[in-house]
Amino acid sequence: MKFTANFYVRVLGALVLGYVGWYFGRNNSLNPPTTDQQIGTMLLVLSGLGLGLVLTPYIILYPFRAAMRRARTMPSLDLVATSLGLLLGLIVGVLLSFPVSHLPGLLGAYLPFISALVCAYVSAVVINWRKNDLLDLIYARQEQPVSSTTSRRFLVDTSVIIDGRIADVVKTGFFNGRLVIPRFVLQELQQLADSPDDLTRMKGKRGLDILRTIQEGGIITIEISDADIPGMRDVDDKLVVLAKAENMWLITNDSNLHRIAELQRVEVLNLNNLADTLRVPFLPGEHLHVTIRQEGREREQGVGFMQDGTMVVVEEARHLLGSDVSVVVTRVYQTNTGRIIFAQLVGNNGRAHA
């Protein structure tokens, strides 16, 4: 028969509380005890045994398991800060216990233990709150300047990895630091790669290939983080909370995630916004050369694309599919996903058709 930790904890708790009941009953009985006192002591022992069997797991085992789960999922910086705070608090509590122990009566007996616990808790909480300030202070006092590759961390969203443009941005050297990939993001990519849907599976495999390409390039360090947010299932929510807790920049292409993160004062880098900013501006009256790639939606329109992916809608150009044409810009329309240029064909005389 195999006994679990729950069983041993219950038995130990029952023995301890049973002994407490016997000790309390004996010290409050006459010598020799009367029959009623013996019965009372026996009832105290039985009560202690029963309470130990029922309550001990909730007092010892379950809080211990919760603390272990928290330690496994807690970011490493939080774990170090909490441990350091507990150690410093216990040292202060022990130093306080010497003068406090000389207090009369129950104060001298129990107050040293209580003060040590309070000091440990307060110290752990305060250092955890100010861990980032302490790190900044340590880095500022170092003789050698901290390199930019270790001072800044970028938390990467799944949408950016699948998009693939981040690999090209990394090659340019614009990201100076480390790309942090949480393990729950890798799990989401793996689920996409194992999807029965062909398109979804292709996206997941593309994301994993992009990460491998960046890692093999060696231009920037990829850090796989085991940090997680207990009690949250949505990946976007985890990313926002983790970025705020670790003081990291969040890289995403998701406009909704961008807005939610900014509302919670998280620094966000949106690659779509970067691409729109770097696109060449086009003004009405400007002449362009474009290849008509597909048909438009209405009025015999033809559609072409610039090198940066900007869509060019050309009036009366549906019959020119596959042809390189000269056009003149009539207007530029800005959308949530980018810009659309509307243009007209240019005749031999260099003027736009009416």
Legacy VTK file of the C-alpha trace (Angstrom):
# vtk DataFile Version 3.0
C-alpha trace
ASCII
DATASET POLYDATA
POINTS 354 float
0.000 0.000 0.000
1.414 3.357 -1.051
0.946 6.288 1.325
0.842 9.826 -0.004
2.233 13.020 1.507
-1.321 13.954 2.446
-1.560 10.847 4.653
1.710 11.505 6.487
0.851 15.164 7.034
-2.556 14.253 8.472
-1.041 11.668 10.848
1.656 14.098 11.980
-0.895 16.844 12.553
-3.141 14.486 14.477
-0.260 13.433 16.774
0.863 17.014 17.393
-2.600 18.395 18.168
-3.436 15.285 20.191
-0.338 15.894 22.291
-1.319 19.572 22.683
-4.747 18.497 23.940
-3.184 16.041 26.429
-0.661 18.638 27.622
-3.349 21.277 28.134
-5.625 18.842 29.969
-2.869 17.539 32.243
-1.621 20.995 33.238
-5.139 22.106 34.121
-5.979 19.029 36.209
-5.329 18.165 39.826
-2.688 15.658 40.919
-4.075 13.056 40.931
-6.779 14.141 38.436
-10.434 13.560 39.138
-12.616 11.366 36.969
-14.174 14.380 35.243
-10.721 15.831 34.561
-9.560 12.548 33.080
-12.603 12.470 30.824
-11.969 16.111 29.837
-8.331 15.370 29.017
-9.390 12.391 26.915
-11.884 14.575 25.035
-9.175 17.168 24.384
-6.862 14.470 23.028
-9.604 13.090 20.741
-10.477 16.609 19.584
-6.828 17.304 18.807
-6.541 14.052 16.870
-9.666 14.865 14.844
-8.671 18.442 14.114
-5.197 17.323 13.109
-6.557 14.801 10.628
-8.935 17.330 9.071
-7.138 20.690 9.219
-3.424 19.912 8.880
-3.390 19.623 5.039
-5.114 23.018 4.749
-2.640 24.605 7.183
0.603 23.013 5.951
0.377 20.885 2.799
-1.874 22.990 0.540
-0.119 26.323 1.269
3.241 24.588 0.696
2.090 23.230 -2.680
0.714 26.635 -3.666
4.042 28.245 -2.735
5.938 25.691 -4.838
3.673 26.276 -7.841
4.152 29.996 -7.439
7.931 29.562 -7.242
7.964 27.498 -10.461
5.985 30.071 -12.440
7.376 33.221 -10.808
9.770 35.270 -12.966
13.363 34.725 -11.889
13.831 38.367 -10.882
10.779 38.217 -8.589
12.013 34.953 -7.048
15.458 36.379 -6.279
13.969 39.613 -4.886
11.528 37.706 -2.654
14.232 35.369 -1.328
16.577 38.270 -0.613
13.804 40.165 1.149
12.935 37.168 3.330
16.584 36.711 4.295
17.088 40.367 5.213
13.792 40.445 7.103
14.710 37.360 9.137
18.090 38.875 10.016
16.393 42.057 11.258
13.815 39.960 13.135
16.514 37.930 14.892
18.323 41.112 15.941
15.065 42.488 17.335
14.291 39.280 19.194
17.012 39.857 21.796
15.607 43.076 23.325
12.011 41.992 22.758
12.537 38.691 24.588
13.163 40.596 27.832
9.610 41.896 27.897
7.523 40.465 30.764
5.019 37.640 30.445
3.598 36.437 27.165
5.049 39.389 25.241
8.585 38.178 25.878
7.631 34.617 24.929
5.765 35.172 21.659
6.643 38.658 20.394
10.165 37.719 19.108
8.691 35.047 16.824
5.898 37.352 15.622
8.317 40.236 14.979
10.604 37.963 12.910
7.675 36.882 10.706
6.458 40.462 10.252
9.951 41.729 9.371
10.461 38.916 6.853
7.102 39.563 5.154
7.472 43.340 5.009
11.039 43.123 3.711
10.095 40.616 0.970
7.180 42.770 -0.195
9.142 46.036 -0.211
12.161 44.619 -2.075
9.843 42.937 -4.595
8.123 46.267 -5.226
11.400 48.139 -5.748
13.436 45.415 -7.495
13.737 47.379 -10.740
15.019 50.451 -8.901
17.584 48.301 -7.091
18.776 46.817 -10.383
19.124 50.278 -11.897
21.132 51.352 -8.852
23.449 48.337 -9.154
23.990 48.875 -12.869
24.628 52.585 -12.343
27.396 51.855 -9.832
29.256 49.402 -12.018
32.571 50.659 -13.335
31.940 49.299 -16.825
28.829 50.527 -18.625
26.139 47.929 -19.088
25.950 46.868 -22.712
22.726 47.542 -24.537
22.348 43.840 -25.306
21.704 43.129 -21.624
19.853 46.275 -20.570
16.798 46.023 -22.789
14.440 43.107 -23.314
11.707 42.879 -25.926
8.731 40.600 -25.316
7.545 39.135 -28.622
3.922 38.419 -29.510
2.888 35.376 -31.566
1.541 37.561 -34.382
4.967 39.162 -34.910
6.699 35.787 -35.128
4.182 34.462 -37.681
4.388 37.708 -39.687
8.099 37.117 -40.299
9.196 40.717 -40.863
10.884 40.769 -37.475
13.702 38.639 -38.906
14.468 41.376 -41.473
14.246 44.087 -38.816
16.674 42.159 -36.601
19.157 41.924 -39.483
19.205 45.716 -39.757
20.337 46.020 -36.127
17.444 48.225 -34.970
16.735 45.921 -32.012
19.487 46.334 -29.444
18.899 43.878 -26.635
17.271 40.475 -26.227
14.115 39.004 -27.712
12.169 37.269 -24.949
9.934 34.393 -26.110
7.703 33.056 -23.306
7.208 29.311 -23.313
3.441 29.777 -23.586
4.019 31.594 -26.912
6.099 28.643 -28.128
3.283 26.323 -27.084
0.811 28.396 -29.093
3.086 28.187 -32.131
3.377 24.427 -31.661
-0.411 24.102 -31.515
-0.696 26.084 -34.746
1.954 23.896 -36.394
0.031 20.752 -35.378
-3.341 22.085 -36.573
-5.306 19.975 -39.085
-6.018 23.138 -41.096
-3.392 23.608 -43.819
-3.246 27.411 -43.574
-3.001 27.412 -39.773
-0.358 24.688 -39.831
1.675 26.656 -42.363
1.554 29.764 -40.127
2.781 27.798 -37.107
5.666 26.209 -39.022
6.594 29.583 -40.506
6.774 31.094 -37.010
9.064 28.327 -35.744
11.285 28.700 -38.826
11.516 32.465 -38.268
12.691 31.942 -34.680
15.293 29.439 -35.810
16.513 31.855 -38.490
16.925 34.678 -35.959
18.670 32.375 -33.492
21.095 31.052 -36.105
21.829 34.584 -37.327
23.461 35.450 -34.003
22.721 39.168 -34.353
20.450 39.249 -31.327
19.976 36.882 -28.388
16.730 34.931 -28.082
15.767 34.235 -24.479
13.214 31.490 -23.800
11.392 32.487 -20.626
9.572 30.061 -18.331
7.689 32.916 -16.679
3.927 32.460 -16.660
0.911 34.185 -15.147
-1.120 31.757 -13.004
-4.869 32.010 -13.376
-4.760 33.463 -16.914
-5.417 31.468 -20.067
-5.467 34.160 -22.747
-2.015 34.652 -24.273
-2.553 38.384 -24.899
-3.451 39.009 -21.259
-0.365 37.096 -20.134
1.865 39.111 -22.441
0.606 42.444 -21.130
0.931 41.450 -17.460
4.361 39.891 -18.015
5.659 42.913 -19.959
4.507 45.247 -17.192
5.896 43.056 -14.394
9.294 42.597 -16.075
9.482 46.178 -17.438
9.868 44.931 -21.022
8.845 46.421 -24.350
6.081 44.491 -26.109
6.480 43.859 -29.857
3.215 43.104 -31.673
1.261 43.524 -34.895
-2.114 43.216 -33.158
-3.772 46.651 -32.975
-6.173 45.546 -30.222
-3.331 44.191 -28.090
-1.448 47.436 -28.789
-4.286 49.550 -27.406
-4.834 47.316 -24.359
-1.120 47.374 -23.510
-0.899 51.155 -23.821
-3.896 51.551 -21.497
-1.891 49.623 -18.896
1.192 51.809 -19.486
3.209 49.135 -21.287
5.687 50.312 -23.926
4.683 48.851 -27.315
6.502 48.532 -30.634
4.062 47.860 -33.486
5.762 46.658 -36.657
2.756 47.722 -38.743
3.161 51.283 -37.514
6.885 51.097 -38.254
6.215 49.904 -41.806
3.654 52.663 -42.417
6.070 55.292 -41.137
8.898 54.123 -43.403
6.796 53.980 -46.554
7.596 56.586 -49.157
5.004 59.399 -49.070
2.943 59.900 -52.229
1.226 63.180 -53.082
-1.584 63.917 -55.566
-0.106 64.747 -58.970
2.964 62.543 -58.497
3.820 60.155 -61.368
4.450 56.465 -60.707
5.225 53.299 -62.636
3.273 50.227 -61.598
2.418 46.770 -62.971
-1.296 45.914 -63.058
-1.510 42.622 -61.155
-5.223 42.039 -60.689
-8.676 43.413 -61.343
-10.254 46.004 -59.092
-13.687 45.951 -57.577
-15.454 48.530 -59.726
-15.298 50.934 -62.718
-12.859 48.829 -64.720
-10.211 49.288 -62.080
-6.824 47.590 -62.147
-4.719 46.984 -59.052
-0.950 47.098 -58.713
1.483 47.220 -55.821
4.531 49.285 -54.984
7.744 47.667 -53.716
6.775 48.349 -50.104
3.416 46.619 -50.602
1.289 49.763 -50.943
-1.800 49.066 -53.061
-2.324 51.253 -56.151
-5.855 51.305 -57.612
-5.782 52.545 -61.228
-8.985 53.672 -62.944
-9.860 52.211 -66.365
-6.941 49.757 -66.263
-8.657 46.378 -65.978
-7.821 45.543 -69.593
-4.106 46.136 -68.932
-3.485 43.109 -66.656
0.215 42.244 -66.621
1.260 45.527 -68.216
3.616 48.162 -66.839
1.871 51.523 -66.948
2.552 55.118 -65.989
-0.002 56.633 -63.657
-0.562 59.856 -61.800
-1.701 59.910 -58.166
-5.158 61.411 -57.631
-5.602 60.809 -53.915
-4.169 58.775 -51.008
-6.503 56.989 -48.620
-5.250 55.962 -45.161
-6.750 52.797 -43.580
-6.133 50.855 -40.380
-3.994 48.355 -42.299
-2.042 50.822 -44.437
-2.417 53.217 -47.356
-4.258 52.869 -50.660
-3.226 55.038 -53.596
-5.813 55.935 -56.231
-4.424 56.894 -59.645
-5.302 57.415 -63.300
-3.501 56.369 -66.432
-1.201 58.860 -68.097
-1.591 59.363 -71.818
1.120 59.859 -74.408
0.996 63.610 -73.860
1.884 63.086 -70.160
-1.508 64.213 -68.865
-3.982 62.057 -66.981
-7.024 60.756 -68.744
-10.204 62.454 -67.638
LINES 1 355
354 0 1 2 3 4 5 6 7 8 9 10 11 12 13 14 15 16 17 18 19 20 21 22 23 24 25 26 27 28 29 30 31 32 33 34 35 36 37 38 39 40 41 42 43 44 45 46 47 48 49 50 51 52 53 54 55 56 57 58 59 60 61 62 63 64 65 66 67 68 69 70 71 72 73 74 75 76 77 78 79 80 81 82 83 84 85 86 87 88 89 90 91 92 93 94 95 96 97 98 99 100 101 102 103 104 105 106 107 108 109 110 111 112 113 114 115 116 117 118 119 120 121 122 123 124 125 126 127 128 129 130 131 132 133 134 135 136 137 138 139 140 141 142 143 144 145 146 147 148 149 150 151 152 153 154 155 156 157 158 159 160 161 162 163 164 165 166 167 168 169 170 171 172 173 174 175 176 177 178 179 180 181 182 183 184 185 186 187 188 189 190 191 192 193 194 195 196 197 198 199 200 201 202 203 204 205 206 207 208 209 210 211 212 213 214 215 216 217 218 219 220 221 222 223 224 225 226 227 228 229 230 231 232 233 234 235 236 237 238 239 240 241 242 243 244 245 246 247 248 249 250 251 252 253 254 255 256 257 258 259 260 261 262 263 264 265 266 267 268 269 270 271 272 273 274 275 276 277 278 279 280 281 282 283 284 285 286 287 288 289 290 291 292 293 294 295 296 297 298 299 300 301 302 303 304 305 306 307 308 309 310 311 312 313 314 315 316 317 318 319 320 321 322 323 324 325 326 327 328 329 330 331 332 333 334 335 336 337 338 339 340 341 342 343 344 345 346 347 348 349 350 351 352 353
